[in-house]
Amino acid sequence: MLVIFEGLDNCGKTTLVEMIKDYYLNLEIDVEISKEFETNIGKELKKWPKREH
């Protein structure tokens, strides 16, 4: 199974992925996590200029 999460910075993606990973590991199901911008949307978002707060 492949699951992809995309979203803005600091929207909770990593937290959600860690929760899901822990859930599957508790069921003794192997989990592999990768943080890559490989989708077209991810590549376009990466090009956007950073905004100063």
QUIQUI-V87693 format. One record per residue. N is the residue number from 1. RES is the residue in one small letter. SS is DSSP state (helix for helix, strand for strand, loop for the rest). PSI is psi in whole degrees, 0 to 359 (* if undefined). OMEGA is omega in radians with two decimals (NA if undefined). Layout:
# QUIQUI-V87693
n-><N:N>
res-><RES:RES>
ss-><SS:SS>
psi-><PSI:PSI>
omega-><OMEGA:OMEGA>
This chain:
# QUIQUI-V87693
n-><1:2:3:4:5:6:7:8:9:10:11:12:13:14:15:16:17:18:19:20:21:22:23:24:25:26:27:28:29:30:31:32:33:34:35:36:37:38:39:40:41:42:43:44:45:46:47:48:49:50:51:52:53>
res-><m:l:v:i:f:e:g:l:d:n:c:g:k:t:t:l:v:e:m:i:k:d:y:y:l:n:l:e:i:d:v:e:i:s:k:e:f:e:t:n:i:g:k:e:l:k:k:w:p:k:r:e:h>
ss-><loop:loop:loop:loop:loop:loop:loop:loop:loop:loop:loop:loop:helix:helix:helix:helix:helix:helix:helix:helix:helix:helix:helix:helix:helix:helix:loop:loop:loop:loop:loop:loop:loop:loop:loop:loop:loop:loop:loop:helix:helix:helix:helix:helix:helix:helix:helix:loop:loop:loop:loop:loop:loop>
psi-><137:127:132:132:129:147:175:159:142:28:356:12:310:318:314:316:318:321:317:319:312:320:309:323:324:334:6:39:127:144:137:132:138:138:93:148:77:342:161:318:315:319:319:317:323:332:338:143:146:139:136:141:*>
omega-><3.07:3.11:-3.11:3.05:3.04:3.11:-3.14:3.07:3.06:3.11:3.07:-3.13:-3.10:3.12:3.14:3.13:3.12:3.12:3.13:3.10:3.14:3.13:-3.11:3.09:3.08:3.06:-3.12:3.06:-3.14:-3.12:3.03:-3.10:3.11:3.07:-3.11:3.02:-3.06:3.14:3.12:3.13:3.13:3.13:3.13:3.13:-3.13:-3.13:-3.07:3.12:3.08:3.11:3.05:-3.14:NA>
